Amino acid sequence: MTELLLEFIRNTGFVNLTLAEVVMIGIACVLLYLGIAKKYEPLLLVPISFGILLVNLPLGNLMQAETATQIGGLLYYFSRGLELGIFPPLIFLGIGAMTDFGPLIANPVTLLLGAAAQLGVFLTFIGAYALGFTLKQAGAVGIIGGADGPTAIYLANYLAPELLGSIAIAAYSYMALVPIIQPPIMRFLTTPEERRIEMKQLRPVSKTEKIIFPVLVLIVTGLLVPAALPLLGMLMFGNLLRECGVTKRLSKTAQNDLNNIVVILLGLSVGAKATAEYFLTLETIKVIVLGLVAFAFGTAGGVLMARVINCFTKNKINPLIGSAGVSAVPMAARVSQQVGKEANPNNYLLMHAMGPNVAGVIGSAVAAGILLSFLG
């Protein structure tokens, strides 16, 4: 009886728990707190942090690979959708179905703001390489500057799967911290007069324009950067379902049921990649620091581009909307509205900021395609 009891104790997680796993369990609990109590991107942060918790509890074997004689762990099968590049494009399908491209169509110049916000991607790519990352790893780290979680996951999975957990957590953490990170940068790079600029109401966009836009963008970008097709193709398909008027059921499914299911599976799969042996490394610390730098440069790039455009146009752009060029939809646009409202109570920048915000989604996918074309 005593021997059976000792054998049971030896097979519990308490006996086999390592210090590294304790640290990772603590990190998971902190992230759960941020997602639940602070509401920082809860739809993704809660599944990701719970996935971290699951995979770092010893002896669970949730990520055990399938062999000829043994089935794999639950999260091993979930993560196949991640490793095969299925989940991120499906997330883009949902984003496309939920997003109105009208503000971008009505004010095409804001496309430049979304493009300029990709500055953080390429500057951080150079910085990461200089700090000792390989070219592929540097490309995967740099894409954090686009503030697009699915794109970061998609590219990291192809270029640097060993960094997937840290890159995903950094990307979603900074997306969640948009209201904290961006305002100081926006205020530093603009004058009080610029922040008070009131923009004219956007012109109405016809249904025909909204139908043609995703098809046209897909053809142009697909021919220019074929590697971006999985992400851009699903983004534009989702938007076409929304705008064409004859696929309301499909659009509703893409926006809600399908998107919610994929978010759960994606979050758990990403968290499952953050095991103690891969996450608690010097490279992870570098990734988190570089991710913050990338995000800051992306925000700055969009704001500075708006100021440059104002030097050549009669109808001035409020530079604050340039910060929405990162693709944290729609949170970055809300931050532009909030900071603009503080400077001028008559400022209504939300719809104007959605233009660069949508452009940022497209821009981050194109940037990922460029990096994948050169490094993949």
HELIX and SHEET records of a PDB file:
HELIX    1   1 THR A    2  ARG A   10  1                                   9    
HELIX    2   2 GLY A   13  ASN A   16  1                                   4    
HELIX    3   3 LEU A   19  ILE A   36  1                                  18    
HELIX    4   4 PRO A   42  VAL A   55  1                                  14    
HELIX    5   5 LEU A   74  GLU A   83  1                                  10    
HELIX    6   6 PHE A   87  MET A   98  1                                  12    
HELIX    7   7 GLY A  102  ALA A  106  1                                   5    
HELIX    8   8 THR A  110  ALA A  116  1                                   7    
HELIX    9   9 LEU A  119  ALA A  130  1                                  12    
HELIX   10  10 LEU A  135  GLY A  142  1                                   8    
HELIX   11  11 ILE A  143  GLY A  146  5                                   4    
HELIX   12  12 GLY A  149  LEU A  159  1                                  11    
HELIX   13  13 PRO A  161  LEU A  163  5                                   3    
HELIX   14  14 LEU A  164  ALA A  176  1                                  13    
HELIX   15  15 VAL A  178  PHE A  188  1                                  11    
HELIX   16  16 PRO A  192  ARG A  195  1                                   4    
HELIX   17  17 LYS A  207  LEU A  224  1                                  18    
HELIX   18  18 PRO A  226  ALA A  228  5                                   3    
HELIX   19  19 LEU A  229  GLU A  243  1                                  15    
HELIX   20  20 LYS A  248  GLN A  255  1                                   8    
HELIX   21  21 ASP A  257  ALA A  272  1                                  16    
HELIX   22  22 ALA A  276  PHE A  279  1                                   4    
HELIX   23  23 LEU A  282  ASN A  310  1                                  29    
HELIX   24  24 PRO A  319  GLY A  325  5                                   7    
HELIX   25  25 MET A  331  ALA A  343  1                                  13    
HELIX   26  26 LEU A  350  LEU A  375  1                                  26    
END                                                                             
